[in-house]
């Protein structure tokens, strides 16, 4: 599978064969920086570094504290300085090894150091595999706004080894399912039905079913991006549930909910807003929320003041000329971008959502 000339390889032996993948790119890499977090490095670091060193003579490592709170300008600056101190140059490669936080920060570091050096993603979480590593988006957070600073820079390759998901925590695996479910809602009703019928096997991490799920989610994200490579409109649908979700993450200090959990709640909120706007009915809400719950994800709106949530949503990067913009459902497999929503409509939606608990 390719996207923007980026090879997306899904290989259960990918970690073992990483040197062959690197050699196949035929690039003049003499040095590389692996950016990872401390938890991932403890389990996979030595293996990845050893295998990659069969293709690249010098490999340095930069480790982040785990968690969303590492995705900051301060950590990025430390990474830039490390790259400079280690004499990385235009012919060097950045390899991200980890989940969405690592992928986003490493991608931004590669895109900006010396005005851009080569990048390869090795995602180790389901969220990273089906979302963060695909499409070239990267960035860091400000305390009151998520992913507000970043670029779109495509990696040379995304190497996905699904076998590493077997050791992923239950919380992290289920978190990734939010983005998987999102793909069915925004693009492919048949995929939504597949997830509904196979959720138990997916959560049991049956290798063949998980590999099929990852492959289709990667295809869907690639299909969307290929039709909107410069992010002029269609690509916004990938943010379904994220306007609400990012506000929830910010309001809770990135500590209470994982990204996937916040997006799951956000998708449920988007369903209620879609109903408020006359775009979907109660059956849509019931089907969507049932699948989210089946994946073990939350749909209940946390006890956050509505004004706080709405003010945070107003800082979302999709807001244009002060107009709050939302991706809202029309039916399973089809959504629309709406930017004419009054604050009173949002308050009514959040009231309805809270009362449904």
Number of C-alpha atoms within 10 A of each C-alpha: 13 13 23 14 11 17 17 23 17 19 15 15 12 19 22 15 14 21 19 14 17 19 15 10 12 8 13 12 19 16 20 25 24 25 26 29 23 15 15 19 21 10 12 16 18 11 13 19 22 14 16 25 18 14 18 19 11 15 18 15 18 17 16 22 14 17 16 19 17 18 25 19 15 11 16 19 12 13 22 18 13 16 23 13 9 13 10 21 17 14 13 23 24 26 28 29 27 28 27 27 26 33 31 25 27 30 33 24 25 28 24 14 17 14 9 15 19 21 24 25 31 27 29 27 28 27 24 24 29 26 25 23 32 25 22 23 19 27 24 26 19 14 12 17 20 25 18 16 15 18 17 16 18 23 27 21 24 25 23 28 21 24 18 17 17 14 11 15 11 13 13 18 22 24 26 27 26 28 28 25 22 25 26 23 24 25 21 18 16 13 21 22 16 13 22 18 12 15 18 13 14 21 17 13 17 13 16 12 17 20 20 13 20 20 18 17 24 24 19 20 19 21 14 19 21 16 13 14 17 11 13 9 11 16 18 18 22 20 21 27 26 26 30 26 29 26 27 28 25 23 20 13 14 19 13 14 18 19 24 25 27 30 31 34 26 26 32 24 28 26 30 27 26 25 19 16 15 10 17 19 16 11 10 19 20 13 13 24 22 15 19 24 12 16 23 19 23 22 22 18 20 14 8 11 10 14 12 13 22 18 14 21 25 18 19 22 15 19 15 12 6 10 15 23 20 27 25 27 26 19 20 21 17 15 19 18 16 14 15 10 14 10 14 9 13 20 16 15 21 21 14 15 19 14 10 9 8
